[in-house]
Amino acid sequence: MTDSPATTHLPRRVAVTGARGKLGRAVVRHLRAIGLDVLATDRVGGDPREVEGEFLVADLNDYGQVLEALTGGVDEHAPVDAVVHLAAIPAPGMTSNAATYANNSAATYNVFAACRAAGIHRLVWASSETVLGLPFDTPPPYAPVDEEYPPRPESTYSLNKALEEDLARHFCRWQPDLVAVGLRFSNVMDVEDYAQFPAFDADPHLRKWNLWGYIDARDGAQAVEKALARDVPGAEVFVIANADTVMSRSSASLMAEVFPQVELTRELGEHETLLAIDKARRVLGYEPRHTWRDHV
């Protein structure tokens, strides 16, 4: 492990669920690069022997498989000190509402419960920007949006994410030494996705659904690192987005055209994100390092 301050309080061995997803791949790569021992797990991906690094196929809807994975009950895999839970059906409309809820709620409960049973007291999980009220067909109460107003789920997927945040609070009540950090990730992007961004300028309504936000997968991984380093017991949630929007136009002009009735709580920087990351900056020390503007 490196000697940098960012890794001083990091756990030694971490399980990452959903490791084959877009964000999961970036998180596994980043955590291994900073010296952590990572058990990557997913229920998809073919032969685990063909995956770079330690990998375990596990179905999170089966509590027994989750408990074995985290406690070293699977042959050739050691127990873990912390969990990064990213696995889920990742968006509304990919399958039926009932199937989305059944899969995501069971997987998250099983991970939280297995952490409690195993005595794991460091947990980071993927919440979602959708709890802020996406797709903003009903305008937000103000902008930039932040963690200060109650969740406003508008889909079954988002409803489940909002309930996961409550679930974390109750697990922290049951397990007072549990540090549970929920990251409300914005729309995850890889570098190759940035080629499409200039086309968004043609119609500001195309991306109004999430206030023109995004998160570079590498910055998402950095946020996970910062969250793993947190050592204050209890459940906290943070909006995680990049520092800018997906648009070339100014943030103020976008709000004036598309959401003229929404109060702006401060004067905006030219391309300032409208998904406020102030709390993540202040509490976690998170600071985005990447922007699509360097790649297009």
ABEGO torsion letter per residue (X at the ends): XBABAAAAABBABBBBBGAABAAAAAAAAAAAAAGBBBBBBBABGEBAAABBEBBBBBBAABAAAAAAAAAGABBGBBBBABBBBABBBABBGABBAAAAAAAAAAAAAAAAAAAAAAGBABBBBBBBAAAAGOAGABBBABOBBBAABBBBBABAAAAAAAAAAAAAAAAAAABAABBBBBBBBBBBBBAAAAAAAAAAAABAAAAAAAGGBBBBAAAAAAAAAAAAABABBEBBBBBBBBABBABABBAAAAAAAABAABBBABBBBAABBABBAAAAAAAAGBBBABBAAAAX
